[in-house]
Amino acid sequence: MVERLTMLTVLDVGCGNKKVPNAIGLDACLLPGVDVVHDLDCLPYPFAADSVDEIHINHVLEHIPNVIATMEELWRISRPGAKLHIRVPHFTGILAWKDPTHRRSFTSESFAYFGENDYSYYTHARFQVMSVRLQYSTQAKNSRWIARVLARPIQWLLDRHPTFGERHLAYLVGGIDEIQITLKTIKPAH
């Protein structure tokens, strides 16, 4: 018996010229690696419902005017059980507000508002938070020597105690640069 192989559909939303390998690149600008040119603020995206197995959206959501509508659109095009890999600036990081095109930043709990907490009533999009990582000093090579020396122990502490790190440690160490989060699409069985 020959099993039929199915292609995993991977989408890189706002890929720019650094598209995830083997993904379909979606961006507002025609750059090398962009496969589909579409304004990310204009919904719906040109993909069928339940058509994508995995989505990468790296440092894009902070530029989007309506994060809730965008997350609902990503939910619409995701198959049940699809994975969303998101990277966004943390609210305590200097990079969060350095860029004048950033509209917002995020906390480690921002994405729990899509089905995992009591305030999820304003959206129908449902995701399960699979993992959250607070990333310290992604720009360590450009930092002062003390930040480079402390980066590993600080990251170790953030990985083991993220709530403490976010609420207390972040202010002592000059902020957390980004949040890396993986979500799983939750949809009712048809």
N, C-alpha and C positions, 0 to 999 in steps of 0.2 A: 504494500500500500504506500503510495507516494503522498506525503503531506503537502498541502498547498501552502506556499510561503506567502505571507502577507507583508507588504511594505509598511514599515512604521512611518507615519507621517509626522515629521518634526517641523515646527514653524518657529522662526526667529523673528519676533516682532520688534521693529525698530533696529534692525541689525546693523545699519550703517555699512561700513566697509570691513566689518569684523564679524561676519556671519559664522554661526556655529556650523561645524562641518556636517555635510549631508542634510542640512535643513533647507527649507524654503525661506528665502529672505524677503521680508515685508518691510518696506520703508517708504517714507514720503519722497525721498530723493533717489534718483537713478544713480547708483554708485556701483562700483565693482562688487559683485556678490548679491545684489538686490535682484530678486526674481519677479516680485510683484510691487509695483509702485502704487501706493495708496496713502492718502492723508489719514494718519492714525487718529485724528480727532473726528473723522467722518465715519459714522457707523451706519450700516453694518460693514464689516470687512468682507472682501470678496471670497469668502469660503462658506461652504455648506455647513449646516448644523451637524454636530456630531462627526466631524470629519478629521479632527486632528488628535494624534496620540500624545504628543509632547509639545510644550510651548516654552520657549526661552524669551524672557523679556528683561534685558539687562540695562539698567539705568535709563529707563524710558518713562515709567509711571510718574516720576517726579515732574515731568514736563507736560503731562496730560491734564487738561482742564477738568475733566470729569472722570475720576478714577473709578467710581462706582459703575458708571455706564460702560467703561472699558472692561472692567472685570466681568460684568454681565455678558459682554460680547465675547470675551475669551471663554467664558463658561458655555455660551451658546455653541461655539465652533468646536469645543472639546468633546471628545467621546467620554462616556462614563469611565471613570478610573484614570483618565489622562493625567499626566503630571505637568505642572507648571513650575518652572524654575525662574525665580524672580530675584533680581538684585536691585536694591534701592538705597539711597543715602539714609543713614541714621540721623535722627534729629539733633544729636549732639556733635556731629562731625562738622569740621570747617568746610568740607566739600559740599555739604547740604545746602548752604546758603551763599557760597562763593559765586556760583553760576547764576546770572540774572534771569536765565530762562527756567529755573526751577520754581515750581508753583507750590511745592510741599516737600516734606520729608516724612519719615515713618518711624514707628517704634516696633519692637519685636512682637507686639500684640495687635498691630494694625490689621492683619489679615484674618484674625479670629472673628472679625465683624462680618465675615461671609459664611455664617452658619455655626460657629462654635461658641458664641456668647449670647447673652440676653438681648443684645442690640442688633441682631441680624434681621430684624423685621422690615427694614427699608429696602431690601434687595432679595430677589429670588435666586441669585447665584449662590451656589453652595460648594464650599471647598473644605477639605480636611487638611489641617496643617500637619505635614509629615515631618518637617525639620525646619529649625531656625538656627542660624549661626550669626552671631555678631562678629564682624570682622574689624579688628583694630589695625590701624596703621598700614593701609594698603599702599601708602606712599612712603613707607619707612626709609627707602634709599635716599629720599630727599629731605628726611627729617634730621633734626639735631641728633648727635651721637647718643644722647641719653635716651631718646625715644627708640632708637634702633636696639640699644642694649635691653631696654625694658619690654620691647614688643613681644617676645616669646612668653615671658611670665604673665604679662597682661592677657595675651590671647589664651593662655592655659586657663587662667582664672575665668575669663569670659565663657570659655567652652564648658566649664564645670558649673558655674553659677551665673547664668545669663541675667536673671532678674536682678540680683545684687549688682552685677556689672553695669547693667543699663541704668539703674536708679541711683547708684552711688559712685561706683568706680569711674564711670565715663567722665564725670566732672573733674575728677582728680588727675586724669591722664590726658586731658585735652580733647576728649570726644572719641566716639566710635565712628569709623568711616562708613561702613555699609552693613546692610542686613542681607544675608543670603537665605532665601526661604524656598522650600518646596511644598507645593500644595497638590492635593489629589482632587479631581473633579468628582463631585457627588451628584448623581442624577437618579431619578426613580427608574426602576426597570419598566420597560415598555411591554 
